Each structure stands twice: as C-alpha cells, then as structure tokens.
Amino acid sequence: MSAISTQLIHHSYTPPDGFEAVAPGVHKASTIIFPSVAAMHDRDWKRRTAYTYGLHGTPTTFTLEARMATLEGGRHCVLAPSGLAAVALVDMAFLKTGDEMLLPDNAYGPGKTFAEGELANWGITVQFYDAMNPPDLAAKLSRKTRLVWLEAPGSITLEFPDLPALVAVVQAHNAAAGPAHPRGAVTVLDNTRGAGRALHA
C-alpha cells in the first residue's frame, strides 16, 4: 500500500473527456502531461492545436484570448502577466538596435522606465511627445522611428488624446517616407483603461 502522500499526488481518478459547462473550467498548470515522449515532440506550441506547457497556454487561457480578440475586434490576443510584460513584448517584437521609439509624455511609468533603461542598453532610443499636441508628434518622427505608442487615457493624469489625429500623423509620415523606408513606424495603443474596440492603424 502506497503512502497517503503518494496517493494524493498520483490518484487513480482522471476526469473524463467531454465535460462541458456554461462556465469554462479554470486550468492552472505549468507542466502538461503527455501520453508519450513522441507525443510531446509532435506538439508545436505555436500552432495552438494542443497543449505543451502552461506558459504557452491552457484551455482557460486559449478561451480567454479568443474571447478578448472578439471583444476588441482583433485577429489574435496574447495574454501577458502584467502591464510591463505586455509593453515589453511589443517593444521587443518591433524594435532592434538603431531604432527609435516615441512615447507620450503621460505614458505608463514602468514602460517609460523600461524604454530609458533596458531598451537604451540595446541601442534603441526613445523620445517623448506631447500626446495632446499632434504637431509635436509630427515634429519628432524621423526615419529611425519604428514604434509610436499611444495611450488613452494617459496614465495617472488621464488626458484623452485625439487618437485619429495622432494615427493620421504617423500614416502621413510613413506615406512621405515612401518605398525607400518600407518598415515605417507602427502605432500601438495602450488602452488599459479604455473600453470597447481598440483603434487599428
């Protein structure tokens, strides 16, 4: 007879497949169980057709991501454990050494600190612009600008900028740059305190 601690960890009861309820089940997991090592190697976490590791997603996170994308009118959603993690993921996805990023002067504080600290260490520069003054954004855009953060409302002080006007400034900048600079600048919106669908540009 095995010890009670062993029985608790390796109990013989396994929930059957096919159970569905109005409220989706909550799966808190890091390690995923596979029927074999071969099955583990056959799964590709990027396809999201099966589960590989808790960080890559569980039924709970996949459900939440899909519903968030629907609510926001987006194609995809990636969950992040914190606001700073979400900001850092975007920064690192779009920026490389030699690039420049523009941040509103009323942006989320940890994001500003990350830009001035970690990103600076990687050779990425940052400038701040007045989110309530679209001409100020236009004046600071350059051929090195790859990412323009928008925030609505602004962090702490809660000003609400003219988002369509700011996006139009970046679009005009990209159009003027022409095919010689195909990367252009991408606008990204931090709408943590906003509701409804995000502004796509």
TIVEXPA-443810 format. One record per residue (C-alpha): residue number from 1; chain; x, y, z. Coordinates in steps of 0.5 Angstrom, whole numbers. Each point is the difference from the previous one (the first is absolute). Layout:
N
PT  nr kette  east north    up
PT NUM     A     X     Y     Z
...
***
This chain:
201
PT  nr kette  east north    up
PT   1     A     0     0     0
PT   2     A     3     7    -2
PT   3     A     1     6     5
PT   4     A    -6     5     0
PT   5     A     4     5    -3
PT   6     A     2    -4    -6
PT   7     A    -8    -2    -1
PT   8     A    -2     7     1
PT   9     A     5     2    -6
PT  10     A    -1    -6    -4
PT  11     A    -7    -1     1
PT  12     A    -3    -5    -5
PT  13     A    -6     4    -1
PT  14     A     0     4    -7
PT  15     A    -5     5    -2
PT  16     A    -4    -3    -7
PT  17     A     0     4    -6
PT  18     A    -6     3    -3
PT  19     A    -2     4     6
PT  20     A    -3     7    -2
PT  21     A    -3     5     5
PT  22     A    -2     7    -1
PT  23     A     6     3     4
PT  24     A     6    -2    -3
PT  25     A     5    -4     4
PT  26     A     6     3     3
PT  27     A     6    -4    -1
PT  28     A     6     3     4
PT  29     A     6    -4    -3
PT  30     A     7     0    -2
PT  31     A     2    -7    -1
PT  32     A    -4    -3    -5
PT  33     A    -1    -8     0
PT  34     A     1    -4    -7
PT  35     A    -1    -7    -2
PT  36     A     7    -1    -2
PT  37     A     6     4    -2
PT  38     A    -1    -1    -7
PT  39     A    -7     4     1
PT  40     A     4     5     4
PT  41     A     5     1    -6
PT  42     A    -6     0    -5
PT  43     A    -4     6     3
PT  44     A     2     7    -2
PT  45     A    -2     6     5
PT  46     A     0     5    -6
PT  47     A    -6    -3    -3
PT  48     A    -4    -1     6
PT  49     A    -4    -6    -2
PT  50     A     3    -4     6
PT  51     A     3     2     7
PT  52     A     7     0     1
PT  53     A     2     4     6
PT  54     A    -4     4     5
PT  55     A     3     7    -2
PT  56     A    -2    -2    -8
PT  57     A    -7    -1     2
PT  58     A    -5    -4     3
PT  59     A    -8    -1    -1
PT  60     A    -1     6     4
PT  61     A     5     5    -3
PT  62     A    -2    -2    -7
PT  63     A    -7     1     1
PT  64     A     1     7     4
PT  65     A     5     2    -6
PT  66     A    -5    -2    -5
PT  67     A    -6     4     3
PT  68     A     5     6     1
PT  69     A     1     0    -7
PT  70     A    -7     0    -2
PT  71     A    -2     6     5
PT  72     A     6     4    -2
PT  73     A    -2    -1    -8
PT  74     A     8    -3     0
PT  75     A     2    -6    -4
PT  76     A     4    -3     6
PT  77     A     2     1     7
PT  78     A     6    -2     4
PT  79     A    -1     0     8
PT  80     A     5     3     4
PT  81     A     1     0     8
PT  82     A     1     8     1
PT  83     A    -1     6    -4
PT  84     A     8     1     0
PT  85     A     1    -7    -3
PT  86     A    -5     2    -6
PT  87     A     3     6    -1
PT  88     A     7    -3     0
PT  89     A    -3    -6    -5
PT  90     A    -2     5    -5
PT  91     A     6     4     0
PT  92     A     5    -6    -1
PT  93     A    -4    -2    -5
PT  94     A     0     6    -4
PT  95     A     7     3     1
PT  96     A     7    -1    -1
PT  97     A     7     3     1
PT  98     A     0     7    -3
PT  99     A    -8     1     0
PT 100     A    -3     6     4
PT 101     A    -7    -1     3
PT 102     A    -5     6     2
PT 103     A    -4     0     7
PT 104     A    -5     5     2
PT 105     A     3     4     6
PT 106     A    -6    -2     4
PT 107     A     1    -8    -1
PT 108     A     0    -6     5
PT 109     A     6     1     4
PT 110     A     3    -7     0
PT 111     A     0     1    -8
PT 112     A     4     6     1
PT 113     A     5    -3     4
PT 114     A     1    -6    -4
PT 115     A     1     4    -6
PT 116     A     5     5     3
PT 117     A     4    -6     4
PT 118     A    -1    -7    -4
PT 119     A    -1     3    -7
PT 120     A     5     5     1
PT 121     A     5    -5     1
PT 122     A    -1    -4    -6
PT 123     A     1     6    -4
PT 124     A    -7     2    -1
PT 125     A    -2     8     1
PT 126     A    -6     3     3
PT 127     A    -3     7    -1
PT 128     A    -7     2     4
PT 129     A    -5     4    -4
PT 130     A    -6     4     3
PT 131     A    -6    -4    -1
PT 132     A    -5     6     0
PT 133     A     4     3    -6
PT 134     A     0    -4    -6
PT 135     A     5     5    -4
PT 136     A     5    -1     6
PT 137     A     0    -8    -2
PT 138     A     1     2    -7
PT 139     A     6     4     1
PT 140     A     3    -6     4
PT 141     A    -1    -5    -5
PT 142     A     6    -2    -4
PT 143     A     3    -5    -5
PT 144     A     2    -4     6
PT 145     A    -7     0     3
PT 146     A    -2    -7     1
PT 147     A    -6     0     5
PT 148     A    -4     5     3
PT 149     A    -4    -1     6
PT 150     A    -7     3     1
PT 151     A    -3     0     7
PT 152     A    -8     1     1
PT 153     A    -1     3     5
PT 154     A     7     2     2
PT 155     A     3    -4     6
PT 156     A    -1     4     7
PT 157     A    -3     7    -3
PT 158     A    -5    -4    -4
PT 159     A     0     5    -6
PT 160     A    -3    -3    -6
PT 161     A     3     2    -7
PT 162     A    -2     1    -7
PT 163     A     1    -8    -2
PT 164     A    -2     1    -7
PT 165     A     4     6    -1
PT 166     A     7    -3     3
PT 167     A    -1    -6    -4
PT 168     A    -1     4    -6
PT 169     A     6     4     1
PT 170     A     4    -7     0
PT 171     A    -3    -2    -6
PT 172     A     2     6    -4
PT 173     A     7     0     3
PT 174     A     0    -8    -3
PT 175     A    -3     3    -7
PT 176     A     5     5     0
PT 177     A     6    -5     1
PT 178     A    -2    -4    -6
PT 179     A     3    -7    -2
PT 180     A     7     2     2
PT 181     A    -2    -1     7
PT 182     A    -5    -6     0
PT 183     A     0    -1     7
PT 184     A    -3     7     2
PT 185     A    -3     1     7
PT 186     A    -5    -4     3
PT 187     A    -5     2     5
PT 188     A    -2    -3     6
PT 189     A    -6     1     5
PT 190     A     1    -1     8
PT 191     A    -8     0     1
PT 192     A     1    -3     7
PT 193     A    -6     5     3
PT 194     A    -4     0    -7
PT 195     A    -6    -4    -1
PT 196     A    -2    -3    -7
PT 197     A     4    -1    -6
PT 198     A     7     2    -1
PT 199     A     2     5    -5
PT 200     A     3    -3    -6
PT 201     A     5     3    -4
***
